[in-house]
Amino acid sequence: MPTIFTHVAVPVAAALALGSRRVPPSMLLVGALAAIAPDFDGIPYQFGSAGSGIWAHRGITHTALFALLMGLFGLWLARWWKVPRLAGFAWVFLCTLSHPLLDMMTSGGSGIALLWPLSSERFFSPWRPIAVSPIAADRFFSQRGVQVLVSELYNVWFPLLTLGLSIFALRHTRKS
């Protein structure tokens, strides 16, 4: 998986591209939390316990169904954010869905159960440039963890921030 830090790159880049009027700070915060939420299934690993099947890491919380359910939270929050309900739903849904899509692009792991319950197949992207991150905290804070962060900067953060800032610049150039 990419690190928890890198999963927030998608909502950050999208918020840059869309601007603070379309994505207020509270909406960005919820989007960042939604992008991280699928990795809550990794908490048992920190205590020496691992689920199996759909309850294992990259299982049920890494599905499109989970992203849809999370999107309902955005539908509910849309009024508070003062955005259309569909925009609130789409924001949280897409921020959550970005997580398994990034995980599919990693160099290891057991694949993503993206289409469960329609299919139990686990998927990988044909393009897998992101170094897989260690799940255990003690292994994360090591030379391997530094290698993973460098890989994520190069393969996720730089491209997404470049895209987000480019869209931001285009939007502001058109206003002038």
N, C-alpha and C positions, 0 to 999 in steps of 0.2 A: 504494500500500500504506500501511497505517498504519505508524508508526515501530516500530522494534524494541522501544522502550520500552512502547508501547501493547499489543503482542501479549501481554505478561505480565499485563495487566489481568484477563483471564478467569481464569487460575489463581489470581491473588491474591484476586479477589472470591469465587471458589468456595471457596477455603481459608478465607476469613473466614466464609462462610455455614456451612460444614461443621464448622469448629473444628479445633484442632490435634491432637485425639485421632484424628480421622478422616483428617486430612491433616497428617502430621508434616512438619517443616521440610525433610527430605531429599526427601520426595514433592513438596512445593511447588517446590523447586528444579528437580527433573526436569520437573515440569509446565511451569515457566517456560521451560526450555530446549526442551521439546517445542513450545511455542507459538511459539518463535522459529525453530526448525529449518527450516521450509519456506523461509525467506529465505536459506538458504545458497546457493540457486540464483542469488542476486544478486551473489555474490562475484566472478565473472568480469567483471561490469560495472565493478568498481573498477579492473580492469586493462585496460580497453578491449576486452574480448571479450564477445560476447553469443551465446548459443545460439540455435537456431531451433526452431520447432515445439514439441514436448513438452519439449525440453531448454531452452527459453527461460524467462525469469522468469515465474512463475505457471503453470508447466507441471507436470511430474511430481511435484515436491515439494509441490504445492498440491492433490493429489488425495486422495480418500477412501481409495484404495489405500495411499498413503504413510502416512496417518494410521493405517490398520489395521496396517501393518507396524511403525510406531512403537509401537502399542499392545502388540505382542508383547514389547517391551522392558519395559513396565509389568507384564506378566504375569510376567516373569522377576524383576523387582524386588519384587513383592508380598510375597514371603517376608521380605525384608530390612525392608520397611516394616511388617510384621506386620498386613497387611490381606488380605482375601480376594483370590485371584488375579483374579477377575472385576473387583473394584474397582481393582486395579492396572492391568489392561488398559484399563478404561473411563476411568480418570483420564488416562493418557497419550494414548489415542486421542482423547478429547474435547478435551484441551488442544491437541493437534496440529491437529485438525479446526477448532478455533476460528479458527486463522490464516486459512485460505482463506475462511471465512465472513465474517470482518472485512474481508478484502481485497475481497470481492464488494461491500461497502458503500462503496467509495471512489469518488471522482468521476472517476477516470481509469484508464488502463492498458488492457491487452489482454484483460481478463476472466480467469476462473479455469477451468482444465481439470479441474473437480471430479470428473467421472465417467469420466475416462480410466482404463482402456482401453475401457470400454463405449461411450464417445462422445468425439469429439474437439472437441465444441462447448465454447466458453468462455462462462462465465456471469457475469452481474452481478445484484445484488439490484435489485428495482424501487425500493427505498429506498436512496439513496446519499448519506448526509449527511457522510461522512468525507472531508476534503480529502486527495487523493493526495499521498504524500510523495515528494520527489526521491530517486532511488536513489543518485546520485553524492554522495559525502561532502562535496565542496566546495560543492555546491548545497544540501545539507541544513543546513549551518551558515550560513544566510542569513536574510533577512527572510521568505522563503517557508517555510523550516523552522520559524520561530516561528509563522507562521500555521497550519501543519499541527499543531503541538503544541497550540495553543489549540483548534483544531477537535477534536482527539482528547480533550482534557480535557473539553470540553463534551459531545461525542457518545458517548464510550466510557467514560472513567474515572469521571465523576460518576454516570452511570446505573448502571454495574456496581457501584461501591462502595456506592452507596445501596441497591441490591438485596442485595448481600452483607451489609452491616451490618444491614439490616432483618431478614433471615433469622436472622442471629446473635442479634439482640435478641429475636425471636420464640421462638427455641429456648431462650434463657435465661429468658425470661418464663414459659414453660411449665414449666420446672424448678422455679421458685419456688413 
